[in-house]
Amino acid sequence: MRARCLHDALERLTAAIRDVESELAAMKAEHDPLASHIFVSRRYYRCANDTKSGKRRETMARLSFNTACELGFRGSLDELERLMGAVARR
């Protein structure tokens, strides 16, 4: 009796694992435009040759922030700069 219950539970678990794996595969196949934008912006931000005043990076961060907001980013400019690897302001 118990062996049958255990076998049924294992079958349900196996089916659930297959469902989760198929959903993960579907999620990996889809590209998130916001995540892609942040990834590319991070690379450009870190490789930018900046001036002493930091205006070039500040301008890049603001332009990136505007694009990120259009793609659904709900954070602030400071949060986006943190994601891009900027040094915290003092």
N, C-alpha and C positions, 0 to 999 in steps of 0.2 A: 504494500500500500504506500509506504513512504517512498519507496524507490520510484514509483510512478509519479508521485507529486514532485519529487526532485527532478525527474526527467522532464516533466512538463515545464517546470520553472526554468530549467536550463535551455529549453527550446525557446521560451519567451525571451529570455536574456539574449540568446544568440540572434533572434530576429530584431530585437531592439538595438543591438550592437551594429548589425548590418544597416539598419535605418540611419543611425548616427553617422556611420562611415560614409554612406551615400550622400547625406546632407553636407558633411564636411568636404567631400569631393566637389559637390556643386558650388559651395562657397569659395573654394580655392579656384575654381574655374572662372568665377566672376571677378572682375577687377574693380576695386574701389577707387573712383577718381580722386577723392579727397586724400586718401592715403598715398596715392601715386604722386599727387601734387606736393604733399609735404615731403616725401622722399626726395624728389627732384629739387625742390627748393632748399632743402637741407644741404644737399651737395653743393649747389651754387652759392649758398650763403657762406659755407665754410671755406670755399675756394676763392672767394672774392678778395681782391686786393683793395683794402680800404684806406681812406685818408685818415689824417690824425683826428679829425673831428668825428669820424664814424658815420658821416652822412650817407655814404654809398650803401652801407649795410642797412642803415635805417630806412632808406628809400626802398631797397629790395624787400625788407620785411613788410613795409606798408603795402607794396604792390602784391606781395604774396598773400598778405592778410585779406586784401580785397578779393582776390581770386578764391581763396579758401572759404570766405563767407558766401560767395556765389555757389560754391560746391557743397555748402551745408555746415561749415564749421561754426560752432556756437560759442567758442571761447573768446577771450580778449586777445589783443595784440601781444601782450606780455606772455600769455600762454603759448601763442604760436611761436614767438621768439624762443621760448624755452624748448619747445619741440624741435626747433631747427638747430638748437645747440648754442644759442647765444649766451653770453655771460650775463648773469643777473645784474640789474642796475643797483647802484649804491645810493 
